[in-house]
């Protein structure tokens, strides 16, 4: 699954059923780090161009998955598998994702 950043205020969850991959894709032409940080405000923190820490709460609340119990359970399982690899920040309740710049 990935968060696709299409514009400064347009972030979509794509490939939501794929729990084996997790990333943020920047599809905005001419996007810079600050623009992407603004687009992801309240959803993810970007400490640098390569890393995003996606809020578990924000991810679970996305309209297309918020009421899908099976999806929520699968996300819980994905997080449990990611934790031993250091890809989960339990204090911030965030999941690490790499950032792909396609624009």
C-alpha positions, -999 to +999 in steps of 0.1 A: +000+000+000+011+035-005+001+071+002+001+089-032+006+126-030-010+141-061-013+177-050-007+200-020-040+189-006-046+156-023-033+125-006-048+091-015-043+056-002-035+034-031-032-004-033-048-006+001-049-044+002-011-048-002+003-052+033+036-064+021+048-030+009+044+004+025+056+037+011+048+073+003+049+083-034+053+119-044+036+124-078+035+162-076+056+178-103+082+202-090+075+192-054+100+200-027+103+187+008+084+215+024+056+212+000+053+174+007+055+181+044+025+204+041+005+179+020+011+152+047+004+175+076-015+155+102-008+123+083+029+118+084+061+135+095+091+136+070+124+141+089+142+140+055+135+133+018+138+095+022+118+088+053+082+093+064+067+084+097+030+078+090+005+082+119-012+049+126-043+069+137-045+089+105-040+058+084-067+039+102-091+069+098-089+072+061-125+071+047-119+041+024-107+019+053-120+034+085-150+010+087-133-021+071-127-044+101-107-069+080-084-042+067-079-028+102-070-063+114-046-068+085-029-034+093-025-045+129-008-077+117+015-056+093+025-033+122+033-063+144+056-078+117+073-044+111+080-037+148+110-060+152+127-043+122+125-009+138+098+003+114+074+013+142+077+041+166+055+031+195+058+064+213+046+084+183+023+056+171+038+059+136+049+035+109+081+041+089+078+043+051+103+051+025+095+081+002+096+076-036+099+108-057+083+101-090+076+136-102 
